[in-house]
Amino acid sequence: MITDAFARIPLGHFPTPIEELRRLRQELGPNCPRLFIKRDDATGLATGGNKTRKLEFALGAALADGANHILTSGANQSNHARQTAAACARLGLRCTLVLDGEEPPKPWNGNLFLDALFGAEVVWLQGQKDAANARLQELAEQSRAAGNQPCIIPRGASNAIGAMGYVAAVEEMAAQWAELNLPLDRIICVSGSGGTHSGLLTGLAAMGLSIRIDGIQNGPRPGQEEFIKDLCDQLATRLGLDWRCDLNDIHCHSSGDHAYGVITPAEREAILLLARTEGIIADPVYTGRALGGWLSRFRAGHYGADETLLLWHTGGTAGLFARTAEIFA
Ligand SMILES: Cc1ncc(COP(=O)(O)O)c(C=O)c1O
């Protein structure tokens, strides 16, 4: 594998399945491309999701450095935080999560409930989201002074270590796709903190595959293309590739420019559609938003019926259970 030279710790169930979305396609009518889904909601770690792949590398590197205390940050319903908490429990590491916002009243639900279940220590930023990195540094220093070996994993594990999980994921997907013996025109994925999108772009380049990626942003993200390019170039350097990412090959589409985490009719429609045609759960913040964004692009005529598309489900299932009242609102 392209990533074999790097430390990695097994945390997930791989390969995740690729399934055809026949009933969804039928529901969307004769202009709909052939649709498949890559089930990274089924990575197995604590209700699954894309962070399992990233954490295999991020925690692999942390353990290789002798870390025994992991610190990371995220939104209060962060899937990354939940999967980090579960992985730390499994590896016997202390885990501190620095989360945006004020501490919500108990009982906690969704990801936050799971953070507590896995025994993570939760520190609240009390509305000072921009202070996350400083707070992480401060907590890491306190931990070191107490004799621990702390390691900070960035938000979403979207650096050149974590994103390697999605370079490896391309190899996994390519082997599965070869068995299907079909063309693959595009991959559709959510483009959030950018590790998934960058890892996929770099993995495709490393394997010489020319498949377009349509990244759907999960909120307004000015400068996302430049951020993705920078991360791809860091990954390429790390992997010793000659390739450098061309900004023109990075496609980040808006999902309607709604703020992060807000549930609009688009997410509601996407979640219900996927659930009722395929029996698959999508969360509102990531996969539901990406699917909603993709649906509006499909309806605007951006995809041909003769194309074959792979929707990359990135998980987030636990987050849906924190928002149940809004789905049928
Ligand atoms: C469920 C889920 N899907 C997708 C993403 C976005 O992936 P990335 O941060 O790699 O862009 C996240 C990020 O937190 C997530 O939790």
The ligand as a Gaussian input file, in Angstrom:
#p B3LYP/6-31G(d) Opt

LIG

0 1
 C      -19.545000      12.471000       9.862000
 C      -18.590000      13.386000       9.207000
 N      -18.543000      13.417000       7.869000
 C      -17.715000      14.255000       7.226000
 C      -16.899000      15.120000       7.905000
 C      -16.050000      16.041000       7.129000
 O      -14.854000      15.428000       6.813000
 P      -13.552000      16.302000       6.737000
 O      -13.453000      16.965000       8.061000
 O      -12.491000      15.339000       6.473000
 O      -13.753000      17.292000       5.651000
 C      -16.894000      15.111000       9.303000
 C      -16.007000      16.028000      10.034000
 O      -16.033000      16.210000      11.177000
 C      -17.764000      14.222000       9.967000
 O      -17.809000      14.176000      11.301000

